[in-house]
Amino acid sequence: MPVYLLDDSLSFPDPGLASDDGLLAIGSDLSVERLLLAYSHGIFPWYNEDNPIMWWSPDPRMVLFPDKFKVSDSLKQLIRRETFQVSFDTAFEEVIEHCSRVPRQAQEGTWITTGMKEAYIKLHEKGFAHSVETYFEGELVGGLYGVSIGKAFFGESMFHLKSNASKVAFVYLIKRLTGWLFHIIDAQQETRHLQSFGAQAIPRKDFLNIIEKAVHEPGIYGKWKKS
């Protein structure tokens, strides 16, 4: 399959035209408008500092449906003990900085480049990107961030400096999204960590059909509060 070279026009090729590994297009920019268009069509950027911007739409797609979410008994007990304090959108820049130090599977170095961090901070300022933070004794020890459009949440990355810190953040995120009647959480690529929560791989065409409806539902924008 061909890999498309993007120009300055605000458009993407059909994600169904992506190569076998999911690569669809290269080039262009990380403007707020382009990122929102990309996510709304099941496309996300993933590249390193030495490459041009690469846009992906893998098949199959790892997703989590809120009604399929499951939590182990040990994690439930940890949450009940309130070992960690959890917040939303209080330290977005710190979370993405920590996440940028975590290598992505099968890729050398960080995939959250300086340009990526700047772009997602702008998305956060516009009310589309959000973070969940976990603190232990006043120190940030875990968290995650992603993009929210309509009733779809597109997870980007998570980190932990203390065991289970990112898992607790994820549980709080799913509880929040379930309460808001979100349709789907996009996890992009398959991991055992997410499978343990009930995530599953579905065909790209099914994923695209779901988000086409979900992103046009009334969304929750602006800064998220704890409750």
N, C-alpha and C positions, 0 to 999 in steps of 0.2 A: 504494500500500500504506500502511496506517496505521503510525504510529510510536507505540510503546507507552510509557506512563508507568509507571515502576516504583514500587512502594511498599516498605514495610519487609520484606515477605516475601522469603525467600531463594529466588527463582525468576526465570526468564527465559522469555519467549515462544519458540516454535519459531524457530530462526534462519532457517529457510526462509521466514519471513514478512517478512524484511527488505526494505526498499525497494530500488529499482533500484540506488541508489548504495551499498547495504550497511548503511544506518542501520536499526537494529532497535528501539532503545528509548532513553529518556532518564531521568535521575534516579537516585535511591537513593544508594549509598555505594561506597567502595573498600575495604571490609573484606577481610581475608585470605580469609574464607569465600566472599564474593561473587566475588572475582577468580578463585579456584580453580574455582568453579562455572562462571563465564563461559568461561574458557579450555577447560575440559573439554567445553564445548558449542560450541566454535568461535567464541566471541564475545570481543571485546576492547574496552577503553575508548580513546577518542581524542577529545579536545576541547581547547579553550583556556580561559584564565582567565575569559573573559567569558561562557562558556556553561555550562549545566548539564552533568553527566556524560553523554556520549553513548556508546552501545554499538553496535558494528558487527560485521557478518558478511558481508563482501563476496563477490560471485560474479562472476568466478572467484576462486580463491584462489591466491596465489603460494606455492609450496612447493619444498623441496629434498629429494629422496630420497637418503640417504647413498650408495647404489650408483650414483647418477648424478652424483656430485660430480666435478668436474674442476678441475685447477689448471694454469695456464700454465707453460711451461718457465722463463720469467723469474722467476716467483714462487717456483718450486721452488728455483732457484738462490739467490735472496735468502734463503730459509729455511735452506738448507744453509750459507750464510755466517754464520748466527747474528748477523745485524745487530741484531736485536731480541731482548730477553729476554722470555719469556712466562710469565704466572702466571694462576692461577684463584682467584677469590674473595678476593683480597688487598686490593682497593681498590674495592669495589662502589659506595660512596657517591661517590667521586671520578669513577668512570666515568659514573654516571647524571647527575652534575652537568655533566660535559662534554657528554654527549649532549643535555642540556636546552638547550644553546646552539646546537644544530644545527636549523635550520628544516626542517620536513617539507614535502615536495613539495606545491605548490598551497595552502599554508596560511601565513598571516602569523604571525610570532612563534613562540614555542615551543609545542609540544603537550605537553611534559612539565612539567606545572604543579607547583606546590609540593605540592599534594595527591597528585599522581601519584608524586612522588619519595618522599614519606613512606610511601605505600602499598607501593611496591615494596621499599623498605628493610625494611619489616616482613615482606614475603614472603621477602626474603633471610635475615632473622634466623630465620625459620621453616624455612629449608632448601629453599625452592621457587624462588627467584630467584637467578640466578648471573651472574657476570661473568668475562670473559677480559680480561686487561690486557697491553699490550705496552709495554716500556720501552726507551729508548735512552739509553745513558750514565747510567743511574740515574733518568731522568725519564719519567713517564708520557706517552706520545705517541699512544696509541690504545687502543681496546678496544670491547667490546660487552657487552650484557646481555640476558637474557631469562628466561622462566619454563619450568621443567622439571616435567612431570607424567607419571608412568609412563615410557613410552618415547617421549614426544613432547616436543619442545623448541619453544617459541614465542618466536621472536626479536622483540625490541622495538626496539632502536636500536644504532647504532655511531657512533664518531667517530674522527677521526685528526687529529693535529697535525703528523705527518710522513708523507710519501707512503708508501703501502702498509702502514702500521701496523695499520689496521683489517683489511686483507685477511689479514695474517699471523695476527691473532687469530682470524679466521673459520676459517682452515685448521686451526688447533689445536683449535678447538671441534669441527669436523666429525670430525677424527681421534678425538677423545675420544668423541663420540657414536656413531661407527661401532664403536668398540671395545666400547661398552656395548650394542650392538645396538638402537639407537634406530630407530624406524620412519620418522620424518618430522621435518623441521624446517619450521615455519611461518614464512614470510617476509611474510605479510599482503598486501602490495601489490607489484605488478610494478615492478622496476627493472632497468636494463641491468647494473648492478653485480652483482646476484644472478644474472641470466641468464648472465653470463660464467662462473659457477661451476656451471652446470647446472640452476639453478632453473627451474621451469616453472609455468604457470598451469593449474589443474585446476578442474573444476566444483565448486561448494560441496558438492553432495550427496556427491561422491566423497571430498572432504576430511573431511566429517563422519563418513562411514563408517569412514575410516581412524583418526581420532583417537578414535572411540568405543571401538575396541579398544585402541589404543596407551596411552591414559591409565589403563587398568586393568591394564597389565602392571606387574610389580615395578619400582620406580623407584630412582633414586640420590638420596637426600636428605641434607641436611646440607651442610656446607662441602666444596666440591670441592678436592682437592689436586692438585698439579702432575702427579703420576704415580700 
